[in-house]
């Protein structure tokens, strides 16, 4: 019984890690897109700032955390649909 629980735990972490990675990649993509199209002048503001590294880090960290969490949530909600059907 213990071996089965360990396998299930590893499968769960692999599942969540995959969805976290996909969501984080999506957040990075959105961040690059925001800077590339200079949405609301953010790229200009970033390059003219003395703390450009800090601003860039905060932008990408918040996007990665947000979209990573969204990706995991979508994965969990989709998993429950697989069981029902």
Protein Blocks (a to p, Z undefined) as FASTA:
>chain_A
ZZmmmmmmmmmmmmmmmmmmmmmmmmmmmmmmmmmnopghlmmmmmmpmklmmmmmmmmm
mmmmmmmmmmmmmmmmmmmmmmmZZ
